[in-house]
Amino acid sequence: MSPADLDAIFITLKLALISTAILMLIAMPLAWWLSQMQSRWRPFLEATVALPLVLPPTVLGFYMLVSLGPQGVVGSTLEALGMQHLAFSFAGLVIGSVVYSLPFAVQPLQNAFSQVPRDLLDAASTMRAKPLDRFFNLVVPLTKHGFITACVLSFAHTIGEFGVVLMIGGNIPGETQVISTAIYDHVESLNYSGANKLSLGLLVFSLVVLAMVYSLNRGAGNMFASQGRSAKGQQE
């Protein structure tokens, strides 16, 4: 494996770790809010969060490139403050990855939060537990499978990104080139051996990730059902 491929692997892992950490900070309150809200605007908000699932990556990447570039709202504002715009930079890759992978973090958490039996929260409320106490001491432990799934999917999705990172990062070796764009370069130069090594690694990684997610989700519903029966019994 060439030094350029090793650099691409390192940048990809770094990008995935940073993006996943940021996504968890954003997705946790957003998913809880969506799971608890009762509003006619909820479907629209959920559709907005899920938009990257159906929007072509190049479309999202194009608009982010425009906004983060020197002529865009964000890029021009940064340059007016004496800073660099974010197009074709690692920071731009992080922002693009966070936006593109947001539904992969929010949806597993929202599904997990919505399965927490209301009886448990009501029981905790009658014991004068404050909202933050109920969330961190009751909801979070019960939905740990949702957090793990969100982390795994967000990390894996960032690893496999292509269109968004290519549009925003520009595929600069040693700076913004990730595994997916390195594979593209190998194919362009007819280096099928190099492309095969990186592609095979991503294939195995993706299979392992999916197996982990299905394993984690197995039996989660039964756990919530047993917790709900336990809370009912305590209230009676």
C-alpha positions in Angstrom: 0.0 0.0 0.0 1.4 3.4 -1.0 2.1 6.3 1.4 -0.7 8.2 -0.3 -3.2 5.4 0.5 -2.0 5.4 4.1 -2.6 9.1 4.3 -6.0 8.7 2.9 -6.9 6.0 5.5 -5.6 8.3 8.3 -7.6 11.3 7.1 -10.7 9.2 6.7 -10.5 7.8 10.2 -9.8 11.2 11.6 -12.7 12.7 9.7 -15.0 9.9 10.9 -14.0 10.2 14.5 -14.4 14.0 14.7 -17.7 13.9 12.7 -19.2 11.2 14.9 -18.3 13.1 18.1 -20.0 16.3 16.8 -23.0 14.3 15.5 -23.6 12.8 18.9 -23.6 16.2 20.5 -26.1 17.5 18.0 -28.3 14.4 17.5 -28.9 13.7 21.1 -31.0 16.8 22.0 -32.5 16.9 18.5 -33.6 13.3 18.5 -35.1 13.7 22.0 -37.0 16.8 21.0 -38.4 15.1 17.9 -39.4 12.0 19.8 -41.4 14.0 22.4 -42.9 16.8 20.3 -46.6 16.7 19.4 -47.0 19.2 16.5 -48.2 19.3 13.0 -44.8 20.5 12.0 -43.1 17.3 13.2 -43.3 15.5 9.8 -41.7 18.5 8.1 -38.9 18.7 10.6 -38.3 15.0 10.4 -38.2 15.2 6.6 -35.7 18.1 6.8 -33.4 16.0 9.0 -33.8 13.0 6.7 -33.2 14.9 3.5 -29.6 13.7 3.0 -30.9 10.2 2.7 -32.6 10.9 -0.6 -30.8 14.0 -1.8 -28.0 13.3 -4.3 -24.6 13.8 -2.5 -23.4 16.0 -5.4 -26.4 18.3 -4.9 -25.7 18.7 -1.2 -22.0 19.0 -1.8 -22.5 21.7 -4.4 -24.6 23.9 -2.2 -22.2 23.4 0.7 -19.3 24.3 -1.6 -21.0 27.4 -2.7 -21.8 28.5 0.9 -18.4 27.6 2.4 -16.4 29.1 -0.6 -15.1 32.6 -0.9 -18.2 33.9 -2.6 -20.6 32.1 -0.2 -22.3 33.4 3.0 -20.1 31.5 5.4 -16.9 31.7 3.4 -17.1 35.5 2.7 -18.0 36.1 6.3 -14.9 34.2 7.5 -12.7 36.1 5.0 -14.1 39.4 6.2 -13.0 38.4 9.7 -9.5 37.7 8.5 -9.9 33.9 8.3 -9.8 31.4 5.5 -12.9 30.1 3.8 -13.7 26.5 4.4 -13.9 25.1 0.8 -11.2 22.5 0.0 -10.2 22.2 3.6 -10.4 19.5 6.3 -12.7 21.7 8.4 -15.0 21.9 5.4 -15.0 18.1 5.1 -16.1 17.9 8.8 -19.0 20.3 8.2 -20.1 18.4 5.1 -19.8 15.0 6.8 -21.9 16.2 9.8 -24.7 17.5 7.6 -24.7 14.5 5.3 -24.6 11.9 8.1 -27.1 13.7 10.4 -30.0 11.3 9.8 -27.8 8.3 10.5 -27.3 9.7 14.0 -30.7 11.2 14.7 -33.0 8.4 13.5 -31.6 5.5 15.6 -31.7 7.8 18.7 -35.2 9.0 17.9 -36.5 5.5 17.5 -34.8 4.4 20.7 -36.2 7.4 22.7 -39.7 6.8 21.3 -39.6 3.2 22.7 -39.0 4.2 26.3 -42.2 3.4 28.2 -44.0 6.5 29.3 -44.9 4.8 32.6 -41.2 4.8 33.5 -40.9 8.5 33.0 -44.1 9.2 34.9 -42.9 7.0 37.8 -39.7 9.0 37.9 -41.6 12.2 37.8 -43.7 11.2 40.8 -40.5 10.6 42.7 -39.6 14.3 41.9 -36.8 13.5 39.4 -36.1 16.6 37.3 -36.2 16.4 33.5 -32.4 16.3 33.2 -32.2 13.6 35.9 -34.8 11.5 34.1 -33.0 11.8 30.8 -29.5 11.0 31.9 -30.3 8.5 34.7 -33.2 6.8 33.1 -33.5 7.4 29.3 -29.9 7.2 28.4 -29.1 3.9 30.1 -32.3 2.4 28.6 -31.4 3.5 25.1 -27.7 2.7 25.0 -28.3 0.4 22.1 -29.6 3.4 20.2 -26.5 5.4 21.0 -24.2 2.6 19.9 -26.1 2.2 16.7 -26.1 5.9 15.9 -22.3 6.0 16.6 -21.6 3.0 14.4 -23.8 4.1 11.5 -22.5 7.7 11.6 -18.9 6.5 11.7 -19.4 3.9 8.9 -21.3 6.4 6.7 -18.6 9.0 7.0 -16.0 6.3 6.1 -17.8 5.6 2.8 -18.7 9.1 1.7 -17.7 10.1 -1.8 -19.8 12.8 -3.5 -20.0 15.3 -0.7 -16.3 15.0 0.3 -15.2 15.2 -3.4 -17.3 18.4 -4.0 -16.2 20.1 -0.8 -12.6 18.8 -0.3 -11.4 18.7 -3.9 -9.5 15.4 -3.4 -6.2 17.0 -2.3 -3.7 14.2 -1.5 -2.5 14.4 2.1 -5.1 17.1 3.0 -8.6 16.2 1.9 -8.2 12.9 0.0 -10.1 10.1 1.8 -10.4 6.4 1.0 -13.4 6.7 -1.4 -11.7 9.4 -3.5 -8.4 7.5 -3.4 -10.2 4.6 -5.0 -11.6 6.9 -7.6 -8.1 8.1 -8.4 -6.8 4.6 -8.7 -9.5 3.7 -11.1 -8.9 6.8 -13.2 -5.2 5.9 -13.5 -6.1 2.2 -14.2 -4.4 1.1 -11.0 -7.0 -1.6 -10.3 -4.7 -3.4 -7.8 -4.6 -0.4 -5.5 -8.3 0.2 -6.0 -9.1 -3.4 -5.1 -7.1 -3.3 -1.9 -9.0 -0.2 -0.6 -12.3 -1.4 -1.9 -12.0 -4.8 -0.3 -11.1 -3.2 3.0 -14.3 -1.0 2.8 -16.4 -4.0 1.8 -15.3 -6.1 4.8 -15.7 -3.0 7.1 -19.2 -2.4 5.9 -20.2 -6.0 6.4 -18.9 -6.0 10.0 -20.7 -2.8 10.7 -24.0 -4.1 9.5 -23.6 -7.3 11.5 -22.9 -5.2 14.6 -26.0 -3.1 14.1 -28.3 -6.0 13.5 -26.9 -7.7 16.6 -27.3 -4.7 18.8 -30.9 -4.1 17.7 -31.9 -7.7 18.3 -33.9 -8.0 21.4 -34.1 -4.3 22.1 -37.9 -4.2 21.9 -38.1 -7.1 24.4 -36.0 -5.1 26.8 -38.3 -2.1 26.7 -41.4 -4.3 27.1 -40.0 -5.9 30.2 -39.1 -2.5 31.6 -42.6 -1.3 31.0 -44.1 -4.3 32.7 -41.8 -3.7 35.7 -42.8 -0.1 36.0 -46.5 -1.0 35.8 -46.1 -3.5 38.6 -44.4 -0.9 40.8 -47.1 1.6 40.3 -49.8 -0.9 41.1 
